[in-house]
Amino acid sequence: MPELTAVTFDLWQTLLIDNRELGLRRGEARLESVRRILADCGERFDADRISEAYWDCYRQCVAIREALLDVSFDEQVGIFIRNIGPGLDERLQPDTLAEIARVYADSFLDYAPPAHDDAVKVLQSVRDMGLRIGLISNTGMTPGTTFRTYLANTGMLDYFDTLTFSDEVKLSKPAEEIFLMTLRSLEAEPRRTVHVGDSIRNDVAGARKCGLKTVWITGFSEREDPSDPDTEPDETVDGLGAVVPAIERLCRRSP
């Protein structure tokens, strides 16, 4: 048996590849759907007001995540609605609130980023190595429940032994506890686990601080100080397809 027993993956820009255009289209779909829903129940706001409320919500949530915390998806939608108009969340009926939350979440599936071409192949190879697999993802504007649907639609869901989404645990990477709770679910030790991701801050530094080995996928973030040992990955690869050989090298180097 190899010394390594588990691998955890990031989601964004690791197993799926998003881009600015898709993100903007998702945002536009959210805003237009919410404007229509509000108008249908007699709450009329112009598009600029709803857009301003949306981006204010985005900035508020980013600030929370910078503090290594997160909000639940319902809390995020509530922030957005209150930003549109004071007391609006109290005036709306429960079914209207639910419909706003639905379109807010479903816009991700309407303009879903593609899964990486190598995603399923890599997950299958890791499974064939006898390693348990976890996912650790900051969710942004989309709830973990929607990501589960996305993973099922792309053939990835069944490969994971555990899924940790920041909106569900109200912690965000690089918080140590979001890594450690995932390892507890996997019944894995940090020193016997590899984390794979694209972000130096969230995936490399965060995982290393917990004692995990790391594989960094380049192209989406940079090391500000290449001499900083806290941001030095154990393996560096230029794409997801090179992750399995990197894990195999780590297995051979394990005592």
N, C-alpha and C positions, 0 to 999 in steps of 0.2 A: 504493500500500500504506500502511496506517496505521502510525504509529510503534509502536503496541502490537502484539505478536505472540502473547501468551499470557495466559490467565486461569487462576488457581488458585482452587479453592473449598474452603471448610471443609465438613464434613458435618453434624455435630450442630447442630440449630436453624438450619440454613441450607438444606440440601437435604432433610433429614428433620426432623420436628418431634416431639420426644419430650415426655413428661410424667411427673410423679412417680408416678402410678398405674400406668402401664405398667412403669416401672422397678421398683416394688415387686413387681409380679406376676412379673416376670422373676426377681427375687431369690428369691421364694418358690418358684418352680418349680425353680430351681437347688438350693435347700436340700433340698426334699422328694425330688427325684430322687437326690441324693447320699446322703441318709439311707437310702433304699431300697437303693441299690447296695451300700452298706457293710453293711447288715443282711443282705443276701443272701449275703455272703461271711463272715459271722460277726463283723463289726466293728460292735458296737451302741453308738451314741452318741445321746443325747437331742437333740431339736430345738434346745433352747437352746444346747447346746455347739456344734453345727454352725453356728448363726446367729452366735454370738460369734466363731467362727473366720473366718467369711465377712467380717464387718465389720472384724475386725482386719486381714485381708488387704486389704480396701478401703483402710483408713487407711495401711497400709504402702505400697501402690502409689501413693496420692495423694502421700505424702511424697517418693517417688522422682520423680514427675512434677514436683513443685514444684522439684526440682533440675534440671529440663529433660532428664531421662533417662526411660527406661521399661524395663519388663521384657517379655520375650517372653511369649506366652500360656502356654506350657508352664511357664515359671518362675512365673507368677501362680498357676496351678492347683497347682503344687508348694507354694507358700507357704500356700495355703488348706488343703491336706491336712495339712501339718505342723502348722498351727495347731490342727487338730482333735485331734490326739494325737501326742506324740513318737514318731518312728519309724514312724508309720503309712504313710508313703510307701514305706518299705523293706519293709513286710510285704505290701503289696498286689501282686497279679500285674499284669504289663504290660497285659493286656486289661482289667482292672478300672480301672487308671489311665486307659486310653484311653477307656473308657466314661464315666468322670467328666468328662473333658475334653470329650467330645462333648455331654453334656447341659448342661454349663456354657456351652458356646458356643451350642447350638441354642435355648436359652431366649430368645435375642434374636429368632430367627425365629418362635418360638411366640407371642411378644407383641411383634411388630415395630411400631415407630412408623410412622405414615404418611409417605410421601414428601410434600414440599410440593406443593400443587396445581400450582404453576408450574414445578416442577423440570425436567421434560423439555422444556417449551417454552423455558425460559431456556437450557438446554444446547444445544438445536437452534439457537437464535438466535445464540449465541456461535459455534457451529460455522459457521453461515452467514456470519458476519463474517470467516471465514478465520483465526480465532485457534485456537491449540492450547490444550488444556484439561487441567489437572491437578487432583488431589484431594490435600489435605493434612489428615489427620485424627488427632487423639488418640483412641485406641480405647477407653479405659476398661476395662470388664469383658468386652468382646467382641473376638475376634480379627479381624484384617484379612481372613482367609479367609472368615469369616462375612459380613463387610460386602460382599465381592465377590458372594456369593450374593444378598444383599439388593439390591445395585445391579442385578444381572441381573434379579431378580424384578420390580423397579420400572421397568425399561426405561431405566436410566441408564448401565449399565456401558460400553456401546460408544461413548459420547461421550468417554470419557477416554483421553488419550494416555499418561498415567502416573498411578499411584496410590501414595501414600506413607502408610503406616500406622505409627503410633508403636510398636506392639508388634513390628513387623518390623524397624524400623531402630534401636530402643531409644533413641530420642530423642523428646522431646515438645515441641510448641509451648509457648512462643514461642522455642525454641532456633533460632538463626540457621541452623544446618546442616541442619535438616529442610526449611527453605525452599530453601536453596541446592542441596541434592541433588536436589530436585524440579525446579528450574530447569535443572540440568545434564541431567537426563533429557529435559526438553522442548527442550533446546538453545535456551534463552531467556535473555535478559539481564534482571537485576532492573528496570532502568529502563524496559523494554519489557513489563513484566508487571504485571497487576492481580491482587490477592488479594481475595477476597470472603468475608466471615464475620461472625459475630455478636459475637465476644468482643473487647472492647477490648484486653485483655492478650495473648491468644493470637494474634488475627488482625490487629488494627490495629497495635499496638506492635511485635509480632514481625515482621510483614512490612515495616513502615516501617524498622525497624533494618537490614534487608537491602537497602533501596533500592527496594522494590516500591511501586507505587501501591496504594491501598486503597479498597475500598467496604465501609462498615460498615452492617450490617442492625441497626436498633435493636430494642429490646424485650426483650433478654435480658441485657444488661449495661449499665453506665453509666460515663461518664467521671468519675473521681473528681475530677480537676482539669481543667475545660474550657479552662484557659489553657495546659496542658501541650502543647507542640508534638509531643512523642513519641507522643501518643495522638490526634492530630488526623487523621481520615481525609480522603482526597481527595474522597470523595463519601459522603454519608449518605442512606440510604433507609429507608423504613418497612416494606419487605417484599421478598421475593425477586423478585416480579414487576416491581419498579422497577430491578432491577440492570442490565438491558440498556441502557435509556436512560442510566444513569450511566456505563457503559462507553463508550457512543457519545460522551458529553460529554468523557470523558477522551481519547478518540481525537482529537476536534477540537481539544483543548487541547495535544496533543502537538506539539512542534516539527517 
